[in-house]
């Protein structure tokens, strides 16, 4: 059974869509929330045709409301596709590159996506061109090939992870499509409440649903959304054949978390702006990376294509790696952990991961700002900064 994105007679705001979309039909005694369907197979006779559920690897009714809601939030005309993880969604997206093709990718990207692209390139599946995504001329040169083969895919992440560089999405999408390249945009940091890549020209939007969409650090899921039927068909085929499918319970949990997305994104974003401003004038911090600061190189671009600035801040701690580690060890409210986008505030030194690019400073900390009281967050950071400063 195929499913189409549910619709409402009036144009709803994204904040309302997150709450209202993907609900069961309004019938007497119908549940308000969609149920969990636990089944590995479905009743069927005759030939299996495109759109039949048939088997649990192809479809599950519990996926439908989540996929419909994600589609509406991103402004797509086709249902989204959920995957077992964000990295499974990355794998499916990279499968769109023809063998021998060319991928242009930010040098600072989600670590899992960058490592996967590097490994596939090393096997000869495609050529990888890494670029400074904030340097528009450099990206366009990589897309056109400068006398070599033009790109088949442009991978966008804006702001980037973890350096928070901001790409000129409109210009880069136009430039990529001019050479026939498919554009995939990882919108995990922003969520569709802050940035709409499809409206800016992207062909496919990728999410680690694990992060802001689910929002409670208890689910691992990914998603891809597109309005292009050929691309969706190819991505669905990859999911079905490679088997990286979402569990029904995880999909149900993610949709439940999605209902509060607007409240969480708003509160976390407000906290992030306040903390970034305070960190920017603290003598224990060498540099603050956050597009919400007027001094940030990506500020004007972010204002032009985002509705807000997200809730990720990166800081370079004065005193180097030793001081950065001391700060992380000294926090009591912030949680030292990887990942991001949950209700709780997380902090980590990114270069503790062996695969993080050398261009990421050793003293850089990534802060995923949560929804706690901002003064409590600041007080904890302030005392931890004092501990780190004492080492200088």
C-alpha positions as CSV (number, residue, x, y, z in Angstrom):
1,X,0.0,0.0,0.0
2,X,1.5,3.3,-1.0
3,X,1.0,6.4,1.2
4,X,0.7,10.0,0.3
5,X,1.5,12.9,2.6
6,X,-1.6,13.8,4.6
7,X,-2.8,17.4,4.0
8,X,-4.9,20.1,5.5
9,X,-7.2,22.5,3.8
10,X,-5.3,25.5,5.0
11,X,-1.6,26.3,4.8
12,X,-0.1,25.4,8.2
13,X,3.0,26.7,9.7
14,X,5.9,24.3,10.3
15,X,5.3,24.5,14.1
16,X,1.7,23.3,13.6
17,X,2.7,20.6,11.1
18,X,5.0,19.1,13.6
19,X,2.1,18.6,15.9
20,X,-0.8,18.0,13.5
21,X,0.6,15.9,10.6
22,X,0.7,12.1,10.6
23,X,-2.4,11.7,12.7
24,X,-5.0,8.9,12.2
25,X,-8.2,9.7,10.4
26,X,-10.8,11.5,12.5
27,X,-13.3,8.7,13.1
28,X,-15.4,8.0,16.2
29,X,-13.3,6.3,18.8
30,X,-10.2,6.4,16.6
31,X,-6.9,6.8,18.4
32,X,-5.4,10.3,18.5
33,X,-1.9,8.9,18.0
34,X,-0.9,6.3,15.3
35,X,-0.4,2.8,16.7
36,X,2.7,0.7,16.5
37,X,2.4,-2.1,14.0
38,X,4.6,-5.1,14.7
39,X,4.5,-7.4,11.6
40,X,7.2,-8.8,9.4
41,X,4.8,-9.6,6.5
42,X,1.4,-8.7,5.1
43,X,-1.5,-10.6,3.6
44,X,-1.5,-10.6,-0.2
45,X,-2.5,-12.6,-3.2
46,X,-1.6,-12.4,-6.9
47,X,1.3,-10.5,-8.3
48,X,3.2,-8.1,-6.0
49,X,2.9,-4.6,-7.6
50,X,4.8,-1.4,-6.8
51,X,3.3,0.1,-3.7
52,X,2.2,-3.2,-2.0
53,X,3.5,-3.6,1.5
54,X,4.1,-7.3,1.0
55,X,7.0,-7.6,3.4
56,X,8.3,-5.7,6.4
57,X,11.6,-4.7,4.7
58,X,9.6,-2.7,2.1
59,X,7.1,-0.9,4.3
60,X,5.5,-0.6,7.7
61,X,2.4,1.4,8.7
62,X,4.3,2.8,11.7
63,X,6.7,4.5,9.3
64,X,4.0,6.2,7.3
65,X,3.0,9.0,9.8
66,X,6.7,9.9,10.5
67,X,7.6,9.9,6.8
68,X,4.5,12.0,6.0
69,X,5.3,14.5,8.7
70,X,8.9,14.9,7.7
71,X,7.8,15.4,4.1
72,X,5.4,18.2,5.0
73,X,8.0,19.9,7.3
74,X,10.5,20.0,4.4
75,X,7.9,21.0,1.9
76,X,8.2,17.9,-0.2
77,X,5.5,16.5,-2.5
78,X,6.4,12.9,-1.8
79,X,6.6,10.9,1.4
80,X,10.0,10.8,3.1
81,X,12.0,7.6,3.7
82,X,13.2,6.6,7.1
83,X,16.3,4.5,7.6
84,X,17.9,2.5,10.5
85,X,20.3,5.4,11.2
86,X,21.6,8.6,9.8
87,X,24.6,6.8,8.4
88,X,22.2,4.3,6.6
89,X,20.6,7.3,5.0
90,X,24.0,8.6,4.0
91,X,24.8,5.3,2.4
92,X,21.6,5.4,0.4
93,X,22.2,8.9,-0.8
94,X,25.8,8.1,-1.9
95,X,24.4,5.2,-3.9
96,X,23.0,7.8,-6.3
97,X,26.5,8.5,-7.6
98,X,27.3,6.5,-10.7
99,X,30.4,4.3,-10.6
100,X,33.3,6.4,-11.8
101,X,31.4,9.6,-10.9
102,X,32.5,12.6,-8.9
103,X,31.4,13.7,-5.5
104,X,32.0,17.3,-4.2
105,X,31.8,17.4,-0.4
106,X,32.7,19.8,2.4
107,X,36.1,19.1,4.0
108,X,34.2,19.6,7.3
109,X,31.2,17.3,7.3
110,X,29.5,14.9,9.6
111,X,32.4,12.5,10.4
112,X,30.5,9.3,9.4
113,X,29.6,10.7,6.0
114,X,33.1,11.9,5.3
115,X,34.7,8.6,6.3
116,X,32.2,6.7,4.2
117,X,32.9,8.9,1.2
118,X,36.6,8.6,1.7
119,X,36.4,4.8,1.9
120,X,34.2,4.4,-1.2
121,X,36.5,6.8,-3.1
122,X,39.5,4.7,-2.1
123,X,37.8,1.6,-3.5
124,X,37.4,3.4,-6.9
125,X,33.7,3.8,-6.8
126,X,33.9,7.6,-7.4
127,X,36.3,10.5,-7.2
128,X,36.0,12.6,-4.0
129,X,36.7,16.4,-4.2
130,X,36.7,18.0,-0.7
131,X,36.2,21.7,-0.6
132,X,35.8,24.7,1.7
133,X,32.1,24.9,1.4
134,X,32.0,28.6,2.4
135,X,34.3,29.4,-0.5
136,X,31.7,29.6,-3.3
137,X,34.3,30.0,-6.1
138,X,36.2,27.0,-4.9
139,X,33.1,24.8,-4.8
140,X,32.0,25.9,-8.3
141,X,35.4,25.1,-9.7
142,X,35.2,21.6,-8.2
143,X,31.7,21.2,-9.6
144,X,32.7,22.1,-13.2
145,X,35.9,20.1,-12.9
146,X,38.1,22.9,-14.3
147,X,38.9,20.9,-17.4
148,X,38.3,17.5,-15.8
149,X,35.0,15.6,-15.3
150,X,32.1,17.6,-13.9
151,X,30.6,16.5,-10.6
152,X,27.7,14.0,-10.3
153,X,26.8,15.0,-6.8
154,X,27.2,18.0,-4.5
155,X,27.0,17.2,-0.8
156,X,26.0,20.2,1.3
157,X,26.1,20.7,5.0
158,X,25.4,24.2,6.3
159,X,26.4,25.1,8.9
160,X,29.1,22.4,8.8
161,X,29.9,20.0,11.5
162,X,31.9,21.0,13.5
163,X,33.3,24.3,12.1
164,X,29.9,25.9,11.4
165,X,30.8,27.3,8.0
166,X,27.8,28.6,6.1
167,X,27.4,27.8,2.4
168,X,25.6,29.9,-0.1
169,X,23.0,27.3,-0.7
170,X,21.0,29.0,-3.5
171,X,24.1,29.7,-5.7
172,X,25.6,26.3,-5.1
173,X,22.4,24.4,-5.9
174,X,22.1,26.3,-9.1
175,X,25.7,25.7,-10.0
176,X,25.4,22.0,-9.3
177,X,22.3,21.5,-11.3
178,X,23.8,23.5,-14.2
179,X,26.3,20.6,-14.6
180,X,23.7,17.9,-14.0
181,X,24.8,17.1,-10.4
182,X,22.3,15.8,-7.8
183,X,22.4,18.0,-4.6
184,X,22.0,16.3,-1.2
185,X,21.8,18.6,1.8
186,X,22.3,17.4,5.4
187,X,19.8,19.5,7.3
188,X,20.4,17.9,10.7
189,X,21.8,20.9,12.5
190,X,19.1,23.3,11.3
191,X,15.9,21.1,11.1
192,X,13.2,22.1,8.7
193,X,12.1,24.8,11.2
194,X,15.3,26.8,10.6
195,X,16.2,25.9,7.0
196,X,14.4,24.5,4.0
197,X,17.0,23.1,1.5
198,X,14.4,21.9,-1.0
199,X,13.1,25.5,-1.3
200,X,16.7,26.7,-1.8
201,X,17.3,24.3,-4.7
202,X,18.4,21.0,-3.1
203,X,17.2,17.7,-4.7
204,X,17.4,15.6,-1.5
205,X,17.4,16.5,2.2
206,X,19.1,14.2,4.7
207,X,18.5,14.0,8.5
208,X,19.9,12.2,11.3
209,X,16.6,11.8,13.0
210,X,18.5,10.7,16.1
211,X,19.3,14.4,16.8
212,X,16.8,17.3,16.9
213,X,13.9,15.5,15.2
214,X,13.5,12.8,17.8
215,X,15.1,15.1,20.4
216,X,15.6,12.8,23.4
217,X,18.9,10.9,22.8
218,X,17.0,7.6,22.8
219,X,16.5,6.8,19.1
220,X,18.9,6.1,16.2
221,X,17.2,6.8,12.9
222,X,17.9,8.6,9.6
223,X,15.7,10.0,6.9
224,X,15.8,11.2,3.2
225,X,13.2,13.5,1.7
226,X,12.8,14.5,-2.0
227,X,10.2,15.6,-4.4
228,X,11.8,13.9,-7.3
229,X,10.0,10.6,-8.0
230,X,13.0,9.0,-9.8
231,X,15.3,9.8,-6.9
232,X,12.8,8.6,-4.3
233,X,12.3,5.3,-6.3
234,X,16.1,4.7,-6.3
235,X,16.5,5.5,-2.6
236,X,13.5,3.3,-1.7
237,X,15.0,0.5,-3.8
238,X,18.4,0.9,-2.0
239,X,16.7,0.7,1.4
240,X,14.7,-2.4,0.5
241,X,17.6,-4.3,-1.0
242,X,20.2,-3.3,1.5
243,X,17.9,-3.7,4.5
244,X,18.8,-0.7,6.6
245,X,15.2,-0.3,7.8
246,X,13.7,1.5,10.8
247,X,12.2,-0.5,13.6
248,X,8.6,0.3,14.3
249,X,9.1,1.2,17.9
250,X,12.0,3.6,17.0
251,X,9.8,5.3,14.3
252,X,7.0,5.7,16.8
253,X,9.3,7.2,19.4
254,X,10.8,9.6,16.8
255,X,7.3,10.8,15.9
256,X,6.4,11.3,19.5
257,X,9.6,13.4,20.0
258,X,8.9,15.4,16.8
259,X,5.7,16.7,18.3
260,X,7.7,19.1,20.5
261,X,10.3,20.0,17.9
262,X,9.2,23.7,17.6
263,X,9.4,24.3,21.4
264,X,12.7,22.6,21.7
265,X,14.3,24.3,18.8
266,X,13.1,27.7,19.9
267,X,14.3,27.3,23.5
268,X,17.6,25.8,22.5
269,X,18.2,28.5,19.9
270,X,17.5,31.3,22.4
271,X,19.9,29.7,24.9
272,X,22.6,29.3,22.2
273,X,22.5,33.0,21.2
274,X,22.8,34.1,24.8
275,X,25.6,31.7,25.6
276,X,27.5,32.5,22.4
277,X,27.4,36.2,23.2
278,X,28.8,35.6,26.7
279,X,31.5,33.2,25.5
280,X,32.5,35.7,22.8
281,X,33.8,38.1,25.5
282,X,35.3,35.6,27.9
283,X,39.0,35.7,28.3
284,X,39.1,31.9,28.6
285,X,37.9,31.5,25.0
286,X,40.1,32.3,21.9
287,X,37.3,32.0,19.4
288,X,33.6,31.4,19.2
289,X,32.1,29.8,16.1
290,X,28.4,30.5,15.8
291,X,26.5,32.1,12.9
292,X,24.3,34.0,15.2
293,X,27.1,36.3,16.1
294,X,27.3,39.4,13.9
295,X,31.1,38.9,13.8
296,X,30.8,35.4,12.4
297,X,31.9,35.1,8.8
298,X,28.7,33.2,7.9
299,X,26.3,35.5,9.7
300,X,24.9,37.4,6.7
301,X,24.5,34.2,4.7
302,X,22.7,32.5,7.6
303,X,20.3,35.5,8.0
304,X,19.5,35.2,4.3
305,X,18.6,31.5,4.2
306,X,17.8,30.5,7.8
307,X,15.1,31.5,10.2
308,X,17.3,31.4,13.3
309,X,20.9,30.2,13.8
310,X,20.5,26.7,15.3
311,X,21.8,25.6,18.8
312,X,25.3,24.4,18.1
313,X,28.2,26.5,19.3
314,X,31.9,25.7,18.9
315,X,34.6,27.3,21.0
316,X,38.4,27.2,20.9
317,X,39.5,27.2,24.5
318,X,42.5,29.4,25.4
319,X,45.4,27.3,26.6
320,X,45.1,24.6,24.0
321,X,44.0,20.9,24.2
322,X,44.9,20.5,27.8
323,X,42.7,23.4,28.8
324,X,39.9,22.1,26.6
325,X,40.0,18.7,28.2
326,X,40.1,20.3,31.7
327,X,36.9,22.3,30.8
328,X,35.1,19.2,29.7
329,X,36.1,17.3,32.9
330,X,35.0,20.2,35.1
331,X,31.4,20.6,33.9
332,X,28.7,19.3,36.1
333,X,25.4,20.1,34.3
334,X,26.6,19.8,30.7
335,X,27.1,16.2,29.8
336,X,30.5,15.2,28.2
337,X,29.2,13.1,25.3
338,X,29.1,12.9,21.5
339,X,25.9,13.5,19.5
340,X,23.7,16.5,19.7
341,X,20.1,17.8,19.4
342,X,18.7,16.3,22.6
343,X,16.9,18.2,25.3
344,X,20.1,18.0,27.4
345,X,23.2,20.1,26.8
346,X,26.2,18.1,25.6
347,X,29.9,19.1,25.2
348,X,32.9,17.3,23.7
349,X,36.3,18.0,22.2
350,X,35.9,16.9,18.6
351,X,39.5,15.9,17.9
352,X,39.2,13.1,20.5
353,X,37.8,11.2,17.5
354,X,40.6,9.7,15.4
355,X,38.9,10.4,12.1
356,X,38.2,14.1,12.8
357,X,40.0,16.2,10.1
358,X,43.3,17.8,11.2
359,X,41.9,21.1,10.1
360,X,39.6,21.0,13.2
361,X,41.6,22.6,16.0
362,X,42.7,20.3,18.9
363,X,41.2,22.8,21.4
364,X,37.8,23.0,19.7
365,X,34.8,22.1,21.8
366,X,31.4,21.5,20.3
367,X,28.5,22.5,22.5
368,X,25.0,21.2,21.7
369,X,22.9,23.6,23.7
370,X,19.8,22.1,25.3
371,X,16.6,23.5,26.8
372,X,17.7,23.9,30.4
373,X,17.7,27.3,32.2
374,X,20.3,29.4,30.5
375,X,21.7,30.8,33.7
376,X,22.3,27.3,35.0
377,X,24.1,26.4,31.8
378,X,26.2,29.6,32.0
379,X,27.1,29.1,35.6
380,X,28.3,25.6,34.9
381,X,30.3,26.7,31.9
382,X,31.7,29.7,33.7
383,X,33.1,27.6,36.6
384,X,34.5,25.1,34.2
385,X,36.2,27.9,32.2
386,X,37.8,29.1,35.4
387,X,39.2,25.6,36.0
388,X,40.6,25.6,32.4
389,X,42.0,29.1,32.7
390,X,43.9,28.1,35.8
391,X,46.1,25.8,33.7
392,X,47.3,28.7,31.5
